[in-house]
Amino acid sequence: MERIEAIHDTRNPNSGGVMKKCGMKHEGTLRRAFKGNQGIGDSEMYSILKIER
């Protein structure tokens, strides 16, 4: 596997903290890309590459 990526709702910043603890890097914000219980919102994308492990 070369790349693992994950996204989370910006209204839940603790999820981003978990991704950072796993060594993932923030790649950007996907505007209005997430539909959850609270409606449409933004998502934060994180990833880690094989060479970064």
CYANA upper distance limits for C-alpha pairs under 8 A (distance plus 0.5 A):
  1 MET  CA     50 LYS  CA      7.32
  2 GLU  CA     49 LEU  CA      6.21
  2 GLU  CA     50 LYS  CA      5.39
  2 GLU  CA     51 ILE  CA      8.39
  3 ARG  CA     47 SER  CA      7.41
  3 ARG  CA     48 ILE  CA      6.34
  3 ARG  CA     49 LEU  CA      5.02
  3 ARG  CA     50 LYS  CA      6.53
  4 ILE  CA     47 SER  CA      6.02
  4 ILE  CA     48 ILE  CA      5.99
  4 ILE  CA     49 LEU  CA      7.07
  5 GLU  CA     45 MET  CA      7.62
  5 GLU  CA     46 TYR  CA      6.14
  5 GLU  CA     47 SER  CA      4.62
  5 GLU  CA     48 ILE  CA      7.06
  6 ALA  CA     19 MET  CA      8.45
  6 ALA  CA     45 MET  CA      6.34
  6 ALA  CA     46 TYR  CA      5.90
  6 ALA  CA     47 SER  CA      6.78
  7 ILE  CA     43 SER  CA      6.58
  7 ILE  CA     44 GLU  CA      5.87
  7 ILE  CA     45 MET  CA      4.93
  7 ILE  CA     46 TYR  CA      6.69
  8 HIS  CA     12 ASN  CA      7.60
  8 HIS  CA     13 PRO  CA      8.50
  8 HIS  CA     15 SER  CA      6.87
  8 HIS  CA     16 GLY  CA      7.29
  8 HIS  CA     43 SER  CA      5.82
  8 HIS  CA     44 GLU  CA      5.95
  8 HIS  CA     45 MET  CA      7.36
  9 ASP  CA     13 PRO  CA      8.09
  9 ASP  CA     34 PHE  CA      7.31
  9 ASP  CA     41 GLY  CA      7.42
  9 ASP  CA     42 ASP  CA      6.58
  9 ASP  CA     43 SER  CA      5.10
  9 ASP  CA     44 GLU  CA      6.98
 10 THR  CA     41 GLY  CA      7.91
 10 THR  CA     42 ASP  CA      6.25
 10 THR  CA     43 SER  CA      5.86
 10 THR  CA     44 GLU  CA      6.55
 12 ASN  CA     16 GLY  CA      8.10
 13 PRO  CA     17 GLY  CA      7.13
 14 ASN  CA     18 VAL  CA      7.03
 15 SER  CA     19 MET  CA      7.00
 16 GLY  CA     20 LYS  CA      6.74
 16 GLY  CA     44 GLU  CA      8.14
 16 GLY  CA     46 TYR  CA      8.44
 17 GLY  CA     21 LYS  CA      6.72
 18 VAL  CA     22 CYS  CA      6.89
 19 MET  CA     23 GLY  CA      7.18
 19 MET  CA     24 MET  CA      5.96
 19 MET  CA     25 LYS  CA      8.34
 19 MET  CA     46 TYR  CA      7.48
 20 LYS  CA     24 MET  CA      5.53
 20 LYS  CA     25 LYS  CA      6.96
 20 LYS  CA     26 HIS  CA      8.41
 23 GLY  CA     48 ILE  CA      7.28
 23 GLY  CA     53 ARG  CA      8.36
 24 MET  CA     46 TYR  CA      6.21
 24 MET  CA     47 SER  CA      5.47
 24 MET  CA     48 ILE  CA      5.20
 25 LYS  CA     46 TYR  CA      5.72
 25 LYS  CA     47 SER  CA      5.93
 25 LYS  CA     48 ILE  CA      6.77
 26 HIS  CA     44 GLU  CA      7.90
 26 HIS  CA     45 MET  CA      6.53
 26 HIS  CA     46 TYR  CA      4.93
 26 HIS  CA     47 SER  CA      7.27
 27 GLU  CA     44 GLU  CA      8.14
 27 GLU  CA     45 MET  CA      5.99
 27 GLU  CA     46 TYR  CA      5.89
 27 GLU  CA     47 SER  CA      7.47
 28 GLY  CA     44 GLU  CA      6.42
 28 GLY  CA     45 MET  CA      6.06
 28 GLY  CA     46 TYR  CA      7.99
 29 THR  CA     42 ASP  CA      7.27
 29 THR  CA     43 SER  CA      6.19
 29 THR  CA     44 GLU  CA      5.07
 29 THR  CA     45 MET  CA      6.73
 30 LEU  CA     42 ASP  CA      6.18
 30 LEU  CA     43 SER  CA      5.54
 30 LEU  CA     44 GLU  CA      6.66
 30 LEU  CA     45 MET  CA      7.73
 31 ARG  CA     41 GLY  CA      7.54
 31 ARG  CA     42 ASP  CA      5.06
 31 ARG  CA     43 SER  CA      7.02
 32 ARG  CA     40 ILE  CA      6.38
 32 ARG  CA     41 GLY  CA      5.15
 32 ARG  CA     42 ASP  CA      5.03
 32 ARG  CA     43 SER  CA      7.75
 33 ALA  CA     40 ILE  CA      7.62
 33 ALA  CA     41 GLY  CA      6.83
 33 ALA  CA     42 ASP  CA      6.07
 33 ALA  CA     43 SER  CA      6.61
 34 PHE  CA     40 ILE  CA      6.00
 34 PHE  CA     41 GLY  CA      5.69
 34 PHE  CA     42 ASP  CA      6.36
 34 PHE  CA     43 SER  CA      6.52
 35 LYS  CA     39 GLY  CA      5.89
 35 LYS  CA     40 ILE  CA      4.82
 35 LYS  CA     41 GLY  CA      6.77
 36 GLY  CA     40 ILE  CA      6.91
 36 GLY  CA     41 GLY  CA      8.20
 48 ILE  CA     52 GLU  CA      7.09
 48 ILE  CA     53 ARG  CA      8.20
 49 LEU  CA     53 ARG  CA      7.55
